[in-house]
Amino acid sequence: MTNQIGIREAKIHLSKYLRMVKQGCEIVITERGRPIGRIVPIGNNEIPLEDRIKKLEDSGILEPEKKGTEITQPIPIKGNKTAQEYLLEDREDR
């Protein structure tokens, strides 16, 4: 259920409208009759970030993090070569 209220009404009766939002209502705030914002309930069924990442890994969209592959310090670069040139050199050395 959506209710439209003006800014003045929202200021005067904010507690009332927040109670309505807690019950699942959506409140659209208007200024001179034009919608400018919305107050909506926060969903209790939102999935935590770790669970979303796990779901993406399980579906094959993301690859799981490989242990020991983290870069802990910046890699210093000297000279005028591009990153691609350094990468090719590194591959040739292996």
N, C-alpha and C positions, 0 to 999 in steps of 0.2 A: 504494500500500500504506500503510495507517495502523496505527501502533502506539500503544498507550496505556501510559503510564508514570506512576508517582507522582512527586511533587516530590522526595522523597529520592533516588530512583533517577536522576532527571534531574540533580540536583546532583553525584552521585558519578560518573556516566558521561556528562557533557555532551558531551565531545569525540566519543565513540562515536556519540551520537545526531545530532550535527551532521554527521558523515560520512555517516550514513544519509540525512539531509535533502539533502545535496549530490548523492546518488545518486537523488533523486526521491521519497523516502519522506516521509510526513507523520507528525508526532509529536503526539499529544494528551497534554497534561499533566493529571494528575488530582490531586485533593486528597480524600483519604478515599473514593476510588472515583468521585468526581464530576468530569467534565471542567471545567477552568477556563481552558485556553488551548491554543494550537496553534502548532507550529513547522512552517512550510511552506517549500518551496524558492521562491526568487525566480525567476520565469519569465524565460528569456532572450529570449522572443518578445514582451515588453512593448513597445508602441509609444511612442516618445518624444513628449512633449507637442506639439512643433511638427508632427510627422507626424499626430497625432490631429486637431489643428486644421485642417491642410490637408485631411485626409480629410472632415471635417465641412463645410468650405467647398466642396469638390468635389461633395459630395452635395446642396448647397443648404440645409443646415440652418443654417449660419452664413454671414454675408456677410463677404467679405474686408475687412480694415481699409482705410479710405480715407486716403490720405496727406494730411496737413495738417489733420486733424479732431481732433487730440489737444488736450485742454485742459491747458496747461502750468502755469497758475496758477489759484487759486480765483477764482470770480467773486464780487465783493463784492455783497451785497444790503442795501439800505437801505430803511427804511420798514416799513409794516405789510401790504404786499400779499403775496399768495400767489405761489408760483412759477408757477402757471397764469396769474395776472393779468399777471405780467411777460412770460411767453411770448406771450400774446395781444397785448400792447402792442408787443412786438418784431415780431410778424407784421404788425401794422397799419402799422408804419413802413416796411415793405419795399415 
